[in-house]
Amino acid sequence: MAIVTTDHAVPHTSTVPANAGEPVQLFVRERNGTPPGQPRRPVLALHGRSVPVLAGFDLQYESYSWAEALAHAGYDVFMMDLQGSGRSPRPKMDDPHNVSPAQQSLLTPRPPGFVPGPPTYPYQLTNSYSDRDELDTVVEFIRAECEVDEVDFIGWSAAAFTMGPYAVNNPDKVASLFLLAPIFPPLGTSNPPPVLPVPGFPTFVGGKTGFDAGWAAEAPCEGQRAPGIVDAAWDGIMENDPIGSTWGPPTGLNRIRNFVRWGWNATTAAQGGVLGGSVPLLIAYGEHDRQVNTSPPNPNVELNFSVPALYEAVAGPHKVMVKLACAGHSLVWEMQHKNVHNLSKHWLKHRDVDGETQGVFDMNTDGDISPAP
């Protein structure tokens, strides 16, 4: 069956301080695999901190497109970029002076004539309010488009900061939640800063060399990264950043929004028994992921992350956690990617893992699941 691909520009009134009140259009790609005559079953995918949604969920390289795998299984898959990422607006980010002062030296000699200096917009860019507002706009768009009440969520990495609290506060709109490699600070702050925007700068940047090295440090297994996948993943990121791809060294720079977050912690995860209750939860992460499990613990509670702490904090009984062997934080592009696809397809259809709706499991590289010791 053919998959219908549509790029949507979803109207939204921005609540990002840098362009608050302005009408913007949020980028959403749809890969619709709904069989003829069947009701649409929408799934919404959200990116993390540094990778645009299409590079993470719809990489057009061999078998790595997660969205395509779900569409072939009959789902209507929507993928959104928050402002400051990918193909959605990036307010104040086109000015290279708004890159972190500590990183501006990476931009020379591109763009031509750039001279490092203080930011022209001396604030962090987005925040938990603006991110959740944008998520809600897209959820409402999908609910109307598909004529449904609820949408299944899939979030990678820092998407947990947005999708987790949103699901807790909007359980009538969220059918289920699958968090892949979720960032979770159990003792993180519940409250916004007293004043927004917070002083700082809008943009971090990252280069291909650092991208490769950081990923390699989490990929000790033979075959964990297939030949050519580093180039394919980086090219996918650059294809979604027409400005950053022209900056810095010959391979371009990845522009990463600087955001302020709050309200995602052990208290939120337990709130009302929603997660694991009316919103079933699946958590999956790689055994070599150094980003989601801080070791040794960071003395700054905002930077002390733990996936098992998220599982423990969730108060509802319908919760499952799976640790994938030979996988790191970039497991969407690793040897386990097909097993991640299959895990999500089974979860969306059955709401269980290996027939269980609660428990902690291990998955080997063949996709076999067993109870964790």
Secondary structure by P-SEA (a helix, b strand, c coil): cbbbbbbbbccccccccccccbbbbbbbbbbcccccccccbbbbbbbccccccccccccccccccaaaaaaaaccbbbbbbcccccccccccccccccccccccccccccccbbbbbccccccccccaaaaaaaaaaaaaaaaaaacccbbbbbbcccccccaaaaaaaccccccbbbbccccccccccccccccccccccccccccaaaaaaaaaaacccccccccaaaaaaaaaaaaacccccccccccbbbbbbbccccccccccccccccccccbbbbbbbbccccccccccccccccccccaaaaaaacccccbbbbbbcccccccccccaaaaaaaaaaaaaacccccccccccccccccccccccc
